[in-house]
C-alpha cells in the first residue's frame, strides 16, 4: 500500500532525531516486564522479545483512517550507548529517499528553509493544486498556489517555503489547535489536529508511566516540562518519484536510564494525512528493549472495505518495520 511505504520512509529519521535531544532523569522508571505486559504481550511473547525476536502487538485504531502498529525487540547495548552509536551513524543519511532536511529555529524564518528546493514539475503540480486527496492543502493554501499558475518555479518554491513556515509557526504557537485542516472538496475537510489528539489520548503507556509527558502531547505548547527537549524539522522525501514535504515535532525525555521519544508529523503534503510514533528505550540485563507504537492516518483505508484494507496495511507496515529496525540493529552492532 503506497501510504505505508511513504510512512515507513520517515520512521528511521524520526527515531534518530529524537535521540539527539535526551533529557535528565525522571522518577518511576517502569520495568520491561510491565511495559511489555501493557502492550498486551503474553508471557511467551515477552520471552521472544528477550530472545531477540521482533514481536508485534495489536493496538486499537482510533479512527477509520488509522493504521496502528506496535513492535517490541531487544538490542544488546544500553540505551545511552545505543543513542550515541545511532547519532554517530546518522541514520537519516542512510535513507536514500531523504532528499533534503533542515531544523527550524525559534520563532522560525525563511532562512531555515533555504535548503528546500523544488523542480519545475513540482512547481507546476503545486500551482495546479485542487481540493482533494492528491495534495494536503487548506483552501487558502490552494488559492495562494493557484494565483502563481504560470509563474516561475522560484516564485512557487518561495510560496511553499512560506506555507511550511506558517504551518510551523502556527503549530508552535497553538499546538494541535493551530493545525489548519486539509480541504477535500465539496465542503469536506480533514481535521489533522483532531487525529493527532486521538493518537495522543491512546498513548496509555505514557499516560501511566509519564503522565506529565503525556499531558504535553495533548496540551502543547501550554503544557511543558522543565526537562523536556524538543526539536522541529522539515524534511523532503522522494517516495517512488513523488516529492513529499513533511513537518515534524520531536519531544524526548528520560526516565532514569530509560529513554522515551515521541515523533509527531503534524503536516505531510501527500500520501497520508499525519502520523505520531512513540518509542521507548528500556534498559534490561540483556541490553535495551525497544518498544515502538505508531498511529498513521490516511484516507486510503477509510470508507467501504476500510477494515480489510487496514488489516493488510498493518501487516505490511509491521513487516517493513521489522526489516528497517533489523537493518538498524545490525548497524549498531557493527
Secondary structure as UniProt FT lines:
FT   HELIX           2..19
FT   TURN            20..21
FT   HELIX           32..38
FT   TURN            39..40
FT   HELIX           43..50
FT   TURN            51..52
FT   STRAND          55..57
FT   TURN            64..65
FT   STRAND          66..75
FT   HELIX           79..89
FT   HELIX           91..94
FT   TURN            96..97
FT   STRAND          98..103
FT   HELIX           110..113
FT   TURN            114..115
FT   HELIX           120..127
FT   HELIX           139..146
FT   TURN            147..150
FT   HELIX           153..174
FT   HELIX           175..178
FT   STRAND          182..185
FT   TURN            186..187
FT   STRAND          188..190
FT   HELIX           192..201
FT   HELIX           204..209
FT   HELIX           211..219
FT   TURN            220..222
FT   TURN            226..227
FT   STRAND          229..239
FT   TURN            240..241
FT   STRAND          242..255
FT   TURN            256..257
FT   STRAND          258..268
FT   STRAND          274..284
FT   TURN            285..286
FT   STRAND          287..297
FT   HELIX           299..301
FT   TURN            304..305
FT   HELIX           306..333
//
